[in-house]
Amino acid sequence: MPHHFTDLRSRGPAPRRSGNIIHASDANGLLVITQIQPIAVVFSLPQDQLPQVYDKLRKGVQLNVDAFDRDNTFKITSGKLLTIDNQIDPTTGTYKLKAVFNNQDNALFPNQFVNVHLLVDTRKNLTLIPVPAIQRGPQGTYVYLVGQGNVVSIRPITIAQTTGDTAGLSSGLKQGDVVVTDGQDKLQDGSKIVPSTVPAGNSSSDATAPGATPQQNSAPQGKAARAGGKKQ
């Protein structure tokens, strides 16, 4: 009767070496085979975002996935969304997704922690502002808009999408508007502020513009930001 054998070569320490006694009942077996090319990454999303992702998958749309490092600042590699779990975790209100990466350069390693960015949709013509500028009250969602003479006014806004520390607005502000991002608890509609100087940034993101301080003796220094460009 012919016998077939497979030659396995691995990197790293092996659980068994020549001369070891092994048994069929050993819990760890002879070795553990881990696939790294391609490699899969499992991550979770809030259940409220399930309809958007599921609708794309049902229509056969291939969703792109980026893996970032632990600090969420450097993109390691890009891949594709493979599948989603068939149930929601009731303890966390999230569901699991699996993405696959070719990993030809071995940039990803088993059990490595990464931050995953999943691109589900592209929104156009949104005005970007920092999330700290957004206030909520009985009148809905609003910001303090800095006008002529450094007088602030309450400006209702409509949030279309929020990603990280940046919110995309579909209405309420235009590019170049300056909004208060700190110290809003000292303000009311019609308050006059004293601008303070802080570094300015790129107007296409959560840029920082001249700061704003309420015109009160004991008020802490606040900050303002300029509404950014359109998100493509």
C-alpha positions in Angstrom: 0.0 0.0 0.0 1.6 3.3 -1.1 2.2 6.0 1.6 2.3 9.7 1.0 4.3 12.1 3.0 4.4 15.9 3.3 7.5 17.9 3.9 6.7 20.9 6.2 9.2 23.6 6.9 8.5 26.4 9.4 10.2 29.4 11.0 10.4 29.9 14.7 10.6 27.5 17.6 9.0 24.1 17.1 6.9 22.5 19.9 8.4 19.1 19.2 12.1 18.1 18.6 13.9 15.0 17.7 13.7 12.5 20.5 10.5 13.8 22.1 7.9 11.2 23.0 4.5 12.0 21.5 1.0 10.6 22.0 -2.1 10.6 20.0 -3.9 12.4 22.9 -1.4 15.3 23.1 -3.3 18.5 23.3 -1.0 20.6 21.2 -0.2 18.0 18.6 3.0 18.0 16.6 2.9 21.5 15.4 0.6 24.5 14.6 0.3 25.7 11.0 -0.4 29.4 10.6 -1.2 30.9 7.2 0.3 34.3 6.6 0.0 34.7 2.8 -2.8 35.6 2.5 -3.6 36.6 6.1 -7.0 37.5 7.6 -7.8 40.3 10.1 -11.0 40.1 12.2 -12.4 43.4 13.5 -15.7 44.7 14.9 -18.1 47.5 14.0 -21.2 48.9 15.8 -24.4 47.2 14.8 -25.8 50.6 13.6 -23.4 50.4 10.7 -24.4 46.9 9.7 -27.1 47.9 7.1 -24.6 50.0 5.1 -22.0 47.2 4.9 -24.4 44.4 4.3 -26.1 46.3 1.5 -22.8 46.8 -0.3 -21.9 43.1 0.1 -25.3 42.0 -1.1 -24.8 44.0 -4.2 -21.4 42.5 -4.9 -19.5 45.6 -4.2 -15.8 44.9 -3.2 -15.0 47.1 -0.1 -11.4 48.2 0.5 -9.8 47.8 3.9 -6.7 49.5 5.2 -4.6 48.2 8.1 -2.9 50.9 10.3 -0.4 50.5 13.1 -1.3 50.6 16.8 -1.0 54.4 16.9 -3.4 54.7 13.9 -1.0 57.0 12.1 0.9 54.7 9.6 -0.8 52.6 6.9 0.7 49.1 6.9 -1.1 47.6 3.9 -4.4 47.4 2.1 -6.8 44.5 1.5 -10.4 43.6 0.8 -13.4 42.8 3.0 -14.1 39.1 2.8 -17.2 38.4 4.9 -19.3 39.5 8.0 -20.5 37.5 10.9 -24.1 36.2 10.9 -24.9 37.4 14.4 -24.5 40.5 16.6 -22.8 40.2 20.0 -25.5 41.3 22.4 -23.0 42.2 25.2 -21.2 44.8 23.0 -23.7 45.7 20.3 -21.1 45.0 17.6 -20.7 42.5 14.9 -17.5 40.9 13.5 -16.0 41.3 10.0 -13.2 39.5 8.3 -10.8 41.2 5.8 -8.1 39.4 3.8 -4.6 40.8 2.9 -2.2 39.4 0.4 0.7 40.1 2.8 3.3 39.4 0.2 5.9 41.5 2.2 4.9 39.9 5.5 4.0 43.3 6.9 1.2 41.6 9.0 2.0 39.0 11.6 -0.3 36.6 13.4 -1.8 38.1 16.6 -0.6 41.6 15.6 -2.8 44.5 16.8 -3.9 46.8 13.9 -6.4 49.6 13.4 -8.7 48.8 10.5 -10.2 51.5 8.2 -13.1 50.2 6.1 -14.3 52.4 3.2 -18.0 51.8 2.8 -19.0 54.9 0.8 -17.7 58.2 -0.5 -19.6 61.3 0.3 -19.0 64.4 -1.8 -19.5 68.1 -1.2 -19.3 67.9 2.6 -17.9 70.7 4.7 -15.4 69.4 7.3 -15.2 70.7 10.9 -13.6 69.4 14.1 -16.0 67.3 16.2 -15.3 69.4 19.4 -17.1 72.3 17.7 -20.4 70.5 17.6 -22.9 71.3 20.3 -26.3 69.7 21.0 -29.3 71.3 22.7 -33.1 71.6 22.6 -32.8 73.3 19.2 -30.8 70.4 17.8 -27.2 70.2 16.6 -25.4 73.5 16.2 -22.1 75.3 16.4 -21.0 78.8 17.5 -20.1 80.7 14.4 -17.7 83.6 14.7 -19.0 86.6 12.7 -18.0 90.3 12.2 -16.7 92.1 15.2 -15.9 88.7 16.8 -19.5 88.2 17.8 -20.7 84.6 17.9 -24.0 83.3 16.8 -25.7 79.9 17.0 -25.7 78.2 13.6 -27.8 75.0 13.2 -26.0 72.3 11.2 -26.7 68.9 9.7 -24.2 66.2 10.2 -23.9 63.7 7.3 -20.9 61.7 8.5 -18.4 61.5 11.3 -15.0 59.9 11.0 -12.6 60.1 14.0 -12.3 63.7 15.1 -13.7 65.2 11.9 -17.4 65.7 11.0 -18.8 66.2 7.5 -21.7 68.6 7.3 -24.3 68.6 4.5 -25.7 72.0 5.5 -25.1 74.9 8.0 -21.6 76.1 7.2 -19.5 76.9 4.2 -15.8 76.6 3.6 -13.9 79.4 5.5 -16.4 79.8 8.3 -14.8 80.0 11.7 -16.4 78.1 14.6 -15.6 77.9 18.3 -14.1 74.5 19.4 -13.5 75.1 23.1 -15.0 77.1 25.9 -18.6 77.0 24.5 -20.0 76.7 28.0 -19.1 80.4 28.5 -20.9 81.5 25.4 -24.4 82.4 24.3 -25.9 83.7 21.1 -24.5 87.2 20.6 -21.5 86.9 22.9 -18.4 88.9 21.9 -15.1 87.1 22.0 -11.5 88.1 22.0 -9.5 86.1 19.5 -6.2 84.5 20.5 -3.5 83.3 18.2 -3.0 79.6 17.7 -1.2 77.7 14.8 -3.2 77.5 11.6 -3.5 74.2 9.7 -4.7 72.8 6.4 -8.2 74.1 5.6 -9.1 70.8 4.0 -9.3 68.9 7.4 -9.8 69.7 11.0 -7.6 72.8 10.7 -6.9 75.1 13.6 -7.5 78.8 13.0 -7.2 81.9 15.3 -8.6 81.0 18.8 -11.5 82.6 20.5 -11.9 83.6 24.2 -15.2 84.7 25.6 -15.0 88.3 26.8 -15.3 87.6 30.5 -12.7 88.1 33.2 -12.7 84.6 34.5 -13.4 82.7 31.3 -10.8 80.1 30.2 -9.1 80.5 26.9 -11.0 78.9 24.1 -10.1 77.8 20.6 -11.7 78.1 17.2 -11.4 76.3 13.9 -12.0 77.2 10.3 -14.4 75.0 8.4 -12.5 72.9 5.9 -12.8 72.1 2.3 -15.1 69.6 0.6 -14.6 66.0 1.3 -14.3 64.0 -1.9 
